[in-house]
Amino acid sequence: MSRIALIGYGKMGKVIESIAVERGHQISFRIGRKNIGELSHISPENTDVAIEFTSPEAAFENVMACLRQRVPVVCGSTGWLAHKQEAAQYCEAQGGAFLQASNFSIGVNIFFKINELLAQLMNSQAQYNVSLTEIHHTEKKDAPSGTAIVLAEGALQHLDRKTAWELAPITHDQPESILSIEAQRLPNYAGTHTVRYESAEDFIEIKHEAHNRKGFALGAVIAAEWIIGKKGVFSMQDVLDK
């Protein structure tokens, strides 16, 4: 049994709590907007690991607080990754443990691998243009999603004809060099990501669709179990490669 602090106690936090308890863990803190001051009380004496799912505005400081207080932290918040390197450097300097993932779903992380393999195969097929579509619930603040950005960057590593991604509509003066990401926000969507390669003759499409939040929550709890006792900066691929 591990003691897990939940930073962010909305819909996702409650699903994570349910799965963590099912797996035999104890919840040491449930921190939301109304009791954010309790974040300073988290310590190795009362908590083995923290799971952070909040907002782009709050995530960086929440992660840094855990690292300052020497509590390993697993973060699933997106939209704040301009500051991720600063958090990673601080973690390394402190000898702490930090794992960030744009998506903790086991299926999505397999999908990331399939996406890169498909991009490798399509690199020599210049007749196919690639695009990406993501759909999330209307409460999601950042666009494109962190998962869509990982997919786009994974494809860009292997497609010589694409130099960058851009949120649709494309405003670039050389649109053929840009990977377009369309972000849709609709009620009651857990998350859908589609990568499409289309030519004049046909198209190839790979798609991941989440039925609910449980896959993300389970992956986050598995990552939290995995990081306890470790030092360094990790990703979900490190967990899957265990």
PyRosetta script that sets phi, psi and omega in degrees:
from pyrosetta import init, pose_from_sequence

init()
pose = pose_from_sequence("MSRIALIGYGKMGKVIESIAVERGHQISFRIGRKNIGELSHISPENTDVAIEFTSPEAAFENVMACLRQRVPVVCGSTGWLAHKQEAAQYCEAQGGAFLQASNFSIGVNIFFKINELLAQLMNSQAQYNVSLTEIHHTEKKDAPSGTAIVLAEGALQHLDRKTAWELAPITHDQPESILSIEAQRLPNYAGTHTVRYESAEDFIEIKHEAHNRKGFALGAVIAAEWIIGKKGVFSMQDVLDK")
pose.set_psi(1, 134.6)
pose.set_omega(1, 176.9)
pose.set_phi(2, -116.3)
pose.set_psi(2, 156.9)
pose.set_omega(2, 177.3)
pose.set_phi(3, -100.8)
pose.set_psi(3, 117.5)
pose.set_omega(3, -173.3)
pose.set_phi(4, -115.6)
pose.set_psi(4, 128.3)
pose.set_omega(4, 172.5)
pose.set_phi(5, -94.5)
pose.set_psi(5, 130.8)
pose.set_omega(5, 177.1)
pose.set_phi(6, -101.1)
pose.set_psi(6, 115.7)
pose.set_omega(6, 177.3)
pose.set_phi(7, -106.4)
pose.set_psi(7, 105.9)
pose.set_omega(7, -168.3)
pose.set_phi(8, 106.7)
pose.set_psi(8, 107.4)
pose.set_omega(8, -174.1)
pose.set_phi(9, -124.0)
pose.set_psi(9, 47.1)
pose.set_omega(9, 173.8)
pose.set_phi(10, -91.4)
pose.set_psi(10, -148.5)
pose.set_omega(10, -177.9)
pose.set_phi(11, -59.5)
pose.set_psi(11, -45.4)
pose.set_omega(11, -179.2)
pose.set_phi(12, -66.9)
pose.set_psi(12, -43.6)
pose.set_omega(12, -180.0)
pose.set_phi(13, -58.1)
pose.set_psi(13, -38.9)
pose.set_omega(13, -179.5)
pose.set_phi(14, -70.4)
pose.set_psi(14, -35.9)
pose.set_omega(14, 176.8)
pose.set_phi(15, -68.1)
pose.set_psi(15, -41.7)
pose.set_omega(15, 176.8)
pose.set_phi(16, -59.9)
pose.set_psi(16, -43.8)
pose.set_omega(16, 178.9)
pose.set_phi(17, -57.4)
pose.set_psi(17, -47.3)
pose.set_omega(17, -178.2)
pose.set_phi(18, -59.1)
pose.set_psi(18, -44.9)
pose.set_omega(18, -178.6)
pose.set_phi(19, -70.0)
pose.set_psi(19, -41.1)
pose.set_omega(19, 179.3)
pose.set_phi(20, -60.5)
pose.set_psi(20, -43.6)
pose.set_omega(20, 179.9)
pose.set_phi(21, -66.2)
pose.set_psi(21, -40.8)
pose.set_omega(21, 177.2)
pose.set_phi(22, -58.4)
pose.set_psi(22, -32.7)
pose.set_omega(22, -178.0)
pose.set_phi(23, -89.4)
pose.set_psi(23, 8.6)
pose.set_omega(23, 172.1)
pose.set_phi(24, 92.5)
pose.set_psi(24, 12.3)
pose.set_omega(24, -178.2)
pose.set_phi(25, -93.0)
pose.set_psi(25, 161.4)
pose.set_omega(25, 177.3)
pose.set_phi(26, -107.5)
pose.set_psi(26, 138.7)
pose.set_omega(26, 176.7)
pose.set_phi(27, -92.0)
pose.set_psi(27, 115.0)
pose.set_omega(27, -176.7)
pose.set_phi(28, -85.1)
pose.set_psi(28, -33.6)
pose.set_omega(28, 178.4)
pose.set_phi(29, -144.0)
pose.set_psi(29, 145.6)
pose.set_omega(29, 170.5)
pose.set_phi(30, -124.4)
pose.set_psi(30, 100.0)
pose.set_omega(30, -171.4)
pose.set_phi(31, -109.3)
pose.set_psi(31, 120.6)
pose.set_omega(31, 175.2)
pose.set_phi(32, -122.7)
pose.set_psi(32, -166.1)
pose.set_omega(32, -178.3)
pose.set_phi(33, -62.2)
pose.set_psi(33, -36.0)
pose.set_omega(33, -173.4)
pose.set_phi(34, -75.0)
pose.set_psi(34, -22.7)
pose.set_omega(34, -178.5)
pose.set_phi(35, -127.3)
pose.set_psi(35, 35.4)
pose.set_omega(35, -176.8)
pose.set_phi(36, -60.2)
pose.set_psi(36, -23.4)
pose.set_omega(36, 178.6)
pose.set_phi(37, -62.1)
pose.set_psi(37, -23.1)
pose.set_omega(37, 178.9)
pose.set_phi(38, -69.4)
pose.set_psi(38, -11.8)
pose.set_omega(38, 178.1)
pose.set_phi(39, -56.7)
pose.set_psi(39, -34.9)
pose.set_omega(39, -178.2)
pose.set_phi(40, -70.7)
pose.set_psi(40, -11.7)
pose.set_omega(40, -178.9)
pose.set_phi(41, -89.3)
pose.set_psi(41, -10.1)
pose.set_omega(41, -179.6)
pose.set_phi(42, -70.2)
pose.set_psi(42, 132.2)
pose.set_omega(42, 179.9)
pose.set_phi(43, -154.0)
pose.set_psi(43, 166.5)
pose.set_omega(43, 176.8)
pose.set_phi(44, -61.4)
pose.set_psi(44, -19.3)
pose.set_omega(44, 179.4)
pose.set_phi(45, -73.0)
pose.set_psi(45, -23.9)
pose.set_omega(45, -177.5)
pose.set_phi(46, -124.1)
pose.set_psi(46, -5.5)
pose.set_omega(46, -173.6)
pose.set_phi(47, -145.0)
pose.set_psi(47, 133.8)
pose.set_omega(47, 177.7)
pose.set_phi(48, -91.1)
pose.set_psi(48, -29.8)
pose.set_omega(48, -178.2)
pose.set_phi(49, -162.6)
pose.set_psi(49, 148.5)
pose.set_omega(49, 176.3)
pose.set_phi(50, -113.1)
pose.set_psi(50, 143.1)
pose.set_omega(50, 173.0)
pose.set_phi(51, -115.5)
pose.set_psi(51, 121.0)
pose.set_omega(51, -173.9)
pose.set_phi(52, -110.4)
pose.set_psi(52, 116.1)
pose.set_omega(52, 173.2)
pose.set_phi(53, -135.6)
pose.set_psi(53, 92.6)
pose.set_omega(53, -178.9)
pose.set_phi(54, -128.3)
pose.set_psi(54, -119.8)
pose.set_omega(54, -175.3)
pose.set_phi(55, -127.8)
pose.set_psi(55, 162.4)
pose.set_omega(55, 177.3)
pose.set_phi(56, -57.0)
pose.set_psi(56, -32.1)
pose.set_omega(56, -177.0)
pose.set_phi(57, -73.9)
pose.set_psi(57, -30.3)
pose.set_omega(57, -173.0)
pose.set_phi(58, -100.7)
pose.set_psi(58, -21.5)
pose.set_omega(58, -167.1)
pose.set_phi(59, -60.1)
pose.set_psi(59, -46.6)
pose.set_omega(59, -174.7)
pose.set_phi(60, -58.8)
pose.set_psi(60, -49.3)
pose.set_omega(60, -177.9)
pose.set_phi(61, -67.0)
pose.set_psi(61, -34.4)
pose.set_omega(61, 177.2)
pose.set_phi(62, -63.7)
pose.set_psi(62, -44.5)
pose.set_omega(62, 178.5)
pose.set_phi(63, -62.8)
pose.set_psi(63, -45.7)
pose.set_omega(63, -179.0)
pose.set_phi(64, -62.7)
pose.set_psi(64, -37.6)
pose.set_omega(64, 178.5)
pose.set_phi(65, -62.0)
pose.set_psi(65, -43.5)
pose.set_omega(65, 178.2)
pose.set_phi(66, -62.4)
pose.set_psi(66, -43.5)
pose.set_omega(66, -179.4)
pose.set_phi(67, -65.6)
pose.set_psi(67, -40.9)
pose.set_omega(67, 177.7)
pose.set_phi(68, -61.6)
pose.set_psi(68, -35.7)
pose.set_omega(68, -177.3)
pose.set_phi(69, -91.2)
pose.set_psi(69, 10.0)
pose.set_omega(69, 172.9)
pose.set_phi(70, 60.5)
pose.set_psi(70, 38.6)
pose.set_omega(70, 175.1)
pose.set_phi(71, -112.1)
pose.set_psi(71, 124.6)
pose.set_omega(71, 177.2)
pose.set_phi(72, -56.2)
pose.set_psi(72, 141.5)
pose.set_omega(72, -176.2)
pose.set_phi(73, -132.8)
pose.set_psi(73, 134.5)
pose.set_omega(73, 175.1)
pose.set_phi(74, -111.7)
pose.set_psi(74, 123.1)
pose.set_omega(74, -173.0)
pose.set_phi(75, -120.2)
pose.set_psi(75, 128.0)
pose.set_omega(75, 176.3)
pose.set_phi(76, -113.7)
pose.set_psi(76, 3.9)
pose.set_omega(76, 177.4)
pose.set_phi(77, -69.5)
pose.set_psi(77, 143.4)
pose.set_omega(77, 176.8)
pose.set_phi(78, -118.5)
pose.set_psi(78, 171.8)
pose.set_omega(78, 178.9)
pose.set_phi(79, 87.7)
pose.set_psi(79, 3.0)
pose.set_omega(79, -178.3)
pose.set_phi(80, -122.5)
pose.set_psi(80, 11.4)
pose.set_omega(80, -166.1)
pose.set_phi(81, -72.5)
pose.set_psi(81, -5.3)
pose.set_omega(81, 170.9)
pose.set_phi(82, -62.5)
pose.set_psi(82, -22.0)
pose.set_omega(82, -179.7)
pose.set_phi(83, -103.3)
pose.set_psi(83, 1.5)
pose.set_omega(83, -175.2)
pose.set_phi(84, -61.4)
pose.set_psi(84, -41.0)
pose.set_omega(84, -177.7)
pose.set_phi(85, -63.0)
pose.set_psi(85, -37.4)
pose.set_omega(85, 177.4)
pose.set_phi(86, -62.8)
pose.set_psi(86, -42.9)
pose.set_omega(86, 178.0)
pose.set_phi(87, -64.7)
pose.set_psi(87, -41.1)
pose.set_omega(87, -179.4)
pose.set_phi(88, -63.6)
pose.set_psi(88, -43.3)
pose.set_omega(88, 179.8)
pose.set_phi(89, -64.3)
pose.set_psi(89, -40.6)
pose.set_omega(89, 178.6)
pose.set_phi(90, -65.1)
pose.set_psi(90, -40.8)
pose.set_omega(90, 178.1)
pose.set_phi(91, -59.0)
pose.set_psi(91, -47.4)
pose.set_omega(91, -179.7)
pose.set_phi(92, -61.8)
pose.set_psi(92, -43.0)
pose.set_omega(92, -178.7)
pose.set_phi(93, -64.7)
pose.set_psi(93, -33.4)
pose.set_omega(93, -178.0)
pose.set_phi(94, -87.6)
pose.set_psi(94, -7.8)
pose.set_omega(94, -174.7)
pose.set_phi(95, 68.6)
pose.set_psi(95, 33.5)
pose.set_omega(95, -177.5)
pose.set_phi(96, -95.1)
pose.set_psi(96, -165.4)
pose.set_omega(96, 179.8)
pose.set_phi(97, -136.6)
pose.set_psi(97, 128.7)
pose.set_omega(97, -174.6)
pose.set_phi(98, -145.7)
pose.set_psi(98, 128.3)
pose.set_omega(98, 176.5)
pose.set_phi(99, -130.0)
pose.set_psi(99, 122.6)
pose.set_omega(99, 177.2)
pose.set_phi(100, -119.6)
pose.set_psi(100, 138.6)
pose.set_omega(100, 175.6)
pose.set_phi(101, -142.9)
pose.set_psi(101, 140.5)
pose.set_omega(101, 175.8)
pose.set_phi(102, -73.3)
pose.set_psi(102, -20.9)
pose.set_omega(102, -179.5)
pose.set_phi(103, -158.0)
pose.set_psi(103, 125.3)
pose.set_omega(103, -177.7)
pose.set_phi(104, -92.8)
pose.set_psi(104, -4.6)
pose.set_omega(104, -179.2)
pose.set_phi(105, -60.8)
pose.set_psi(105, 131.8)
pose.set_omega(105, 177.1)
pose.set_phi(106, -60.9)
pose.set_psi(106, -42.8)
pose.set_omega(106, 179.6)
pose.set_phi(107, -61.2)
pose.set_psi(107, -41.0)
pose.set_omega(107, 179.5)
pose.set_phi(108, -65.9)
pose.set_psi(108, -39.5)
pose.set_omega(108, -179.6)
pose.set_phi(109, -68.3)
pose.set_psi(109, -31.2)
pose.set_omega(109, 170.1)
pose.set_phi(110, -67.8)
pose.set_psi(110, -39.7)
pose.set_omega(110, 177.6)
pose.set_phi(111, -59.2)
pose.set_psi(111, -38.6)
pose.set_omega(111, 176.3)
pose.set_phi(112, -56.3)
pose.set_psi(112, -44.0)
pose.set_omega(112, -179.0)
pose.set_phi(113, -65.9)
pose.set_psi(113, -43.0)
pose.set_omega(113, 178.7)
pose.set_phi(114, -62.1)
pose.set_psi(114, -41.0)
pose.set_omega(114, 178.8)
pose.set_phi(115, -58.4)
pose.set_psi(115, -44.6)
pose.set_omega(115, -179.9)
pose.set_phi(116, -67.5)
pose.set_psi(116, -39.5)
pose.set_omega(116, 178.2)
pose.set_phi(117, -63.1)
pose.set_psi(117, -43.3)
pose.set_omega(117, 179.0)
pose.set_phi(118, -63.1)
pose.set_psi(118, -40.7)
pose.set_omega(118, 178.3)
pose.set_phi(119, -61.2)
pose.set_psi(119, -39.9)
pose.set_omega(119, 177.0)
pose.set_phi(120, -60.4)
pose.set_psi(120, -43.1)
pose.set_omega(120, -179.1)
pose.set_phi(121, -68.3)
pose.set_psi(121, -31.2)
pose.set_omega(121, -175.6)
pose.set_phi(122, -90.5)
pose.set_psi(122, -5.8)
pose.set_omega(122, -176.5)
pose.set_phi(123, -58.9)
pose.set_psi(123, -36.5)
pose.set_omega(123, -178.6)
pose.set_phi(124, -88.1)
pose.set_psi(124, 0.7)
pose.set_omega(124, -178.2)
pose.set_phi(125, -106.0)
pose.set_psi(125, 76.6)
pose.set_omega(125, -172.1)
pose.set_phi(126, -67.1)
pose.set_psi(126, -14.5)
pose.set_omega(126, -179.8)
pose.set_phi(127, -73.4)
pose.set_psi(127, -11.3)
pose.set_omega(127, -179.7)
pose.set_phi(128, -99.8)
pose.set_psi(128, 125.9)
pose.set_omega(128, 173.0)
pose.set_phi(129, -96.3)
pose.set_psi(129, 139.5)
pose.set_omega(129, -177.3)
pose.set_phi(130, -104.8)
pose.set_psi(130, 141.2)
pose.set_omega(130, 174.7)
pose.set_phi(131, -143.7)
pose.set_psi(131, 166.0)
pose.set_omega(131, -175.2)
pose.set_phi(132, -138.5)
pose.set_psi(132, 136.6)
pose.set_omega(132, 176.8)
pose.set_phi(133, -126.6)
pose.set_psi(133, 135.7)
pose.set_omega(133, 174.1)
pose.set_phi(134, -129.7)
pose.set_psi(134, 142.1)
pose.set_omega(134, 178.4)
pose.set_phi(135, -126.8)
pose.set_psi(135, 129.6)
pose.set_omega(135, 177.1)
pose.set_phi(136, -137.2)
pose.set_psi(136, 172.1)
pose.set_omega(136, 178.3)
pose.set_phi(137, -65.8)
pose.set_psi(137, 157.8)
pose.set_omega(137, -174.1)
pose.set_phi(138, -68.3)
pose.set_psi(138, -16.9)
pose.set_omega(138, 179.3)
pose.set_phi(139, -79.1)
pose.set_psi(139, -13.8)
pose.set_omega(139, -177.8)
pose.set_phi(140, -69.8)
pose.set_psi(140, 125.8)
pose.set_omega(140, -171.7)
pose.set_phi(141, -86.2)
pose.set_psi(141, -38.3)
pose.set_omega(141, -174.0)
pose.set_phi(142, -90.5)
pose.set_psi(142, 147.0)
pose.set_omega(142, 176.7)
pose.set_phi(143, -149.0)
pose.set_psi(143, 133.1)
pose.set_omega(143, -2.0)
pose.set_phi(144, -70.2)
pose.set_psi(144, 168.3)
pose.set_omega(144, 179.3)
pose.set_phi(145, -66.7)
pose.set_psi(145, 158.2)
pose.set_omega(145, 175.6)
pose.set_phi(146, -60.6)
pose.set_psi(146, -35.8)
pose.set_omega(146, 178.1)
pose.set_phi(147, -64.1)
pose.set_psi(147, -42.3)
pose.set_omega(147, 178.4)
pose.set_phi(148, -62.6)
pose.set_psi(148, -38.2)
pose.set_omega(148, 179.0)
pose.set_phi(149, -65.5)
pose.set_psi(149, -42.2)
pose.set_omega(149, 177.3)
pose.set_phi(150, -61.4)
pose.set_psi(150, -43.4)
pose.set_omega(150, 178.4)
pose.set_phi(151, -61.8)
pose.set_psi(151, -45.1)
pose.set_omega(151, -179.4)
pose.set_phi(152, -63.1)
pose.set_psi(152, -45.2)
pose.set_omega(152, -178.9)
pose.set_phi(153, -68.5)
pose.set_psi(153, -32.4)
pose.set_omega(153, 175.4)
pose.set_phi(154, -64.7)
pose.set_psi(154, -40.1)
pose.set_omega(154, 177.4)
pose.set_phi(155, -68.9)
pose.set_psi(155, -41.3)
pose.set_omega(155, -178.4)
pose.set_phi(156, -61.6)
pose.set_psi(156, -29.1)
pose.set_omega(156, 178.8)
pose.set_phi(157, -61.0)
pose.set_psi(157, -24.1)
pose.set_omega(157, -170.8)
pose.set_phi(158, -119.9)
pose.set_psi(158, -6.6)
pose.set_omega(158, -178.0)
pose.set_phi(159, -106.7)
pose.set_psi(159, 105.0)
pose.set_omega(159, -177.7)
pose.set_phi(160, -64.0)
pose.set_psi(160, -27.7)
pose.set_omega(160, -175.2)
pose.set_phi(161, -81.7)
pose.set_psi(161, -6.0)
pose.set_omega(161, 178.1)
pose.set_phi(162, -115.3)
pose.set_psi(162, 133.8)
pose.set_omega(162, -175.6)
pose.set_phi(163, -110.5)
pose.set_psi(163, -19.1)
pose.set_omega(163, -177.0)
pose.set_phi(164, -164.6)
pose.set_psi(164, 165.7)
pose.set_omega(164, 172.3)
pose.set_phi(165, -108.9)
pose.set_psi(165, 158.1)
pose.set_omega(165, 179.4)
pose.set_phi(166, -150.6)
pose.set_psi(166, 141.8)
pose.set_omega(166, 177.1)
pose.set_phi(167, -70.8)
pose.set_psi(167, 129.1)
pose.set_omega(167, 179.8)
pose.set_phi(168, -65.4)
pose.set_psi(168, 146.7)
pose.set_omega(168, 3.8)
pose.set_phi(169, -79.0)
pose.set_psi(169, 147.1)
pose.set_omega(169, -176.3)
pose.set_phi(170, -72.4)
pose.set_psi(170, 129.9)
pose.set_omega(170, 178.9)
pose.set_phi(171, -113.1)
pose.set_psi(171, 1.5)
pose.set_omega(171, -176.4)
pose.set_phi(172, -68.8)
pose.set_psi(172, 147.0)
pose.set_omega(172, -179.3)
pose.set_phi(173, -77.8)
pose.set_psi(173, -9.3)
pose.set_omega(173, 173.6)
pose.set_phi(174, -128.4)
pose.set_psi(174, 73.9)
pose.set_omega(174, -172.2)
pose.set_phi(175, -62.0)
pose.set_psi(175, -24.5)
pose.set_omega(175, -179.2)
pose.set_phi(176, -66.7)
pose.set_psi(176, -19.1)
pose.set_omega(176, 179.8)
pose.set_phi(177, -92.0)
pose.set_psi(177, -0.9)
pose.set_omega(177, -174.8)
pose.set_phi(178, -108.7)
pose.set_psi(178, 136.1)
pose.set_omega(178, 172.6)
pose.set_phi(179, -88.2)
pose.set_psi(179, 115.5)
pose.set_omega(179, -176.4)
pose.set_phi(180, -82.0)
pose.set_psi(180, 133.8)
pose.set_omega(180, 173.3)
pose.set_phi(181, -116.9)
pose.set_psi(181, 118.7)
pose.set_omega(181, 174.3)
pose.set_phi(182, -97.2)
pose.set_psi(182, 125.7)
pose.set_omega(182, -179.4)
pose.set_phi(183, -112.5)
pose.set_psi(183, 120.2)
pose.set_omega(183, 178.1)
pose.set_phi(184, -113.9)
pose.set_psi(184, 144.7)
pose.set_omega(184, 177.8)
pose.set_phi(185, -124.5)
pose.set_psi(185, 114.1)
pose.set_omega(185, -176.2)
pose.set_phi(186, -130.6)
pose.set_psi(186, 154.5)
pose.set_omega(186, -179.0)
pose.set_phi(187, -63.5)
pose.set_psi(187, 140.4)
pose.set_omega(187, 168.4)
pose.set_phi(188, 63.5)
pose.set_psi(188, 34.7)
pose.set_omega(188, 175.5)
pose.set_phi(189, -103.3)
pose.set_psi(189, 126.0)
pose.set_omega(189, 176.0)
pose.set_phi(190, -78.6)
pose.set_psi(190, -30.2)
pose.set_omega(190, 177.5)
pose.set_phi(191, 146.0)
pose.set_psi(191, 125.8)
pose.set_omega(191, 176.2)
pose.set_phi(192, -133.6)
pose.set_psi(192, 133.3)
pose.set_omega(192, 178.3)
pose.set_phi(193, -130.5)
pose.set_psi(193, 129.2)
pose.set_omega(193, -177.5)
pose.set_phi(194, -129.8)
pose.set_psi(194, 128.5)
pose.set_omega(194, 173.8)
pose.set_phi(195, -110.8)
pose.set_psi(195, 127.2)
pose.set_omega(195, -172.4)
pose.set_phi(196, -128.3)
pose.set_psi(196, 129.1)
pose.set_omega(196, 172.4)
pose.set_phi(197, -111.5)
pose.set_psi(197, 120.8)
pose.set_omega(197, -174.1)
pose.set_phi(198, -129.3)
pose.set_psi(198, 135.2)
pose.set_omega(198, 173.3)
pose.set_phi(199, -120.8)
pose.set_psi(199, -178.5)
pose.set_omega(199, 177.6)
pose.set_phi(200, -66.7)
pose.set_psi(200, -22.7)
pose.set_omega(200, -174.6)
pose.set_phi(201, -97.4)
pose.set_psi(201, -32.8)
pose.set_omega(201, -175.3)
pose.set_phi(202, -165.0)
pose.set_psi(202, -177.2)
pose.set_omega(202, 174.1)
pose.set_phi(203, -144.1)
pose.set_psi(203, 154.5)
pose.set_omega(203, 173.9)
pose.set_phi(204, -121.4)
pose.set_psi(204, 134.6)
pose.set_omega(204, -175.5)
pose.set_phi(205, -138.2)
pose.set_psi(205, 134.1)
pose.set_omega(205, 170.6)
pose.set_phi(206, -118.8)
pose.set_psi(206, 145.0)
pose.set_omega(206, -171.1)
pose.set_phi(207, -146.3)
pose.set_psi(207, 139.1)
pose.set_omega(207, 169.9)
pose.set_phi(208, -122.6)
pose.set_psi(208, 128.4)
pose.set_omega(208, 179.2)
pose.set_phi(209, -127.7)
pose.set_psi(209, 122.8)
pose.set_omega(209, 178.4)
pose.set_phi(210, -86.2)
pose.set_psi(210, 134.3)
pose.set_omega(210, 176.8)
pose.set_phi(211, -78.7)
pose.set_psi(211, -31.8)
pose.set_omega(211, -177.1)
pose.set_phi(212, -162.5)
pose.set_psi(212, -172.9)
pose.set_omega(212, -177.3)
pose.set_phi(213, -83.6)
pose.set_psi(213, -7.5)
pose.set_omega(213, -171.3)
pose.set_phi(214, -63.5)
pose.set_psi(214, -36.2)
pose.set_omega(214, 179.5)
pose.set_phi(215, -63.5)
pose.set_psi(215, -40.1)
pose.set_omega(215, 177.3)
pose.set_phi(216, -66.3)
pose.set_psi(216, -43.8)
pose.set_omega(216, -177.2)
pose.set_phi(217, -65.7)
pose.set_psi(217, -43.3)
pose.set_omega(217, 178.8)
pose.set_phi(218, -60.5)
pose.set_psi(218, -44.3)
pose.set_omega(218, 178.8)
pose.set_phi(219, -61.3)
pose.set_psi(219, -38.5)
pose.set_omega(219, 179.2)
pose.set_phi(220, -65.1)
pose.set_psi(220, -40.7)
pose.set_omega(220, 179.0)
pose.set_phi(221, -67.9)
pose.set_psi(221, -41.3)
pose.set_omega(221, 177.1)
pose.set_phi(222, -60.6)
pose.set_psi(222, -42.0)
pose.set_omega(222, 178.2)
pose.set_phi(223, -63.7)
pose.set_psi(223, -39.8)
pose.set_omega(223, 178.9)
pose.set_phi(224, -64.8)
pose.set_psi(224, -41.5)
pose.set_omega(224, 176.6)
pose.set_phi(225, -61.3)
pose.set_psi(225, -39.4)
pose.set_omega(225, -174.6)
pose.set_phi(226, -70.9)
pose.set_psi(226, -36.3)
pose.set_omega(226, -170.6)
pose.set_phi(227, -80.0)
pose.set_psi(227, -18.1)
pose.set_omega(227, -177.8)
pose.set_phi(228, -60.2)
pose.set_psi(228, 127.9)
pose.set_omega(228, 179.8)
pose.set_phi(229, 89.2)
pose.set_psi(229, -2.6)
pose.set_omega(229, -179.4)
pose.set_phi(230, -102.4)
pose.set_psi(230, 161.9)
pose.set_omega(230, 176.2)
pose.set_phi(231, -127.3)
pose.set_psi(231, 134.4)
pose.set_omega(231, 176.2)
pose.set_phi(232, 131.6)
pose.set_psi(232, -173.5)
pose.set_omega(232, -179.3)
pose.set_phi(233, -111.6)
pose.set_psi(233, 127.2)
pose.set_omega(233, -170.7)
pose.set_phi(234, -130.6)
pose.set_psi(234, 168.5)
pose.set_omega(234, 174.5)
pose.set_phi(235, -128.6)
pose.set_psi(235, 174.4)
pose.set_omega(235, 178.2)
pose.set_phi(236, -65.9)
pose.set_psi(236, -26.7)
pose.set_omega(236, 177.1)
pose.set_phi(237, -63.4)
pose.set_psi(237, -34.0)
pose.set_omega(237, 176.5)
pose.set_phi(238, -62.9)
pose.set_psi(238, -38.3)
pose.set_omega(238, 178.8)
pose.set_phi(239, -66.0)
pose.set_psi(239, -44.5)
pose.set_omega(239, -177.2)
pose.set_phi(240, -70.6)
pose.set_psi(240, -26.5)
pose.set_omega(240, -179.0)
pose.set_phi(241, -87.8)
pose.set_psi(241, 6.2)
pose.set_omega(241, -174.7)
pose.set_phi(242, -58.3)
pose.dump_pdb("model.pdb")
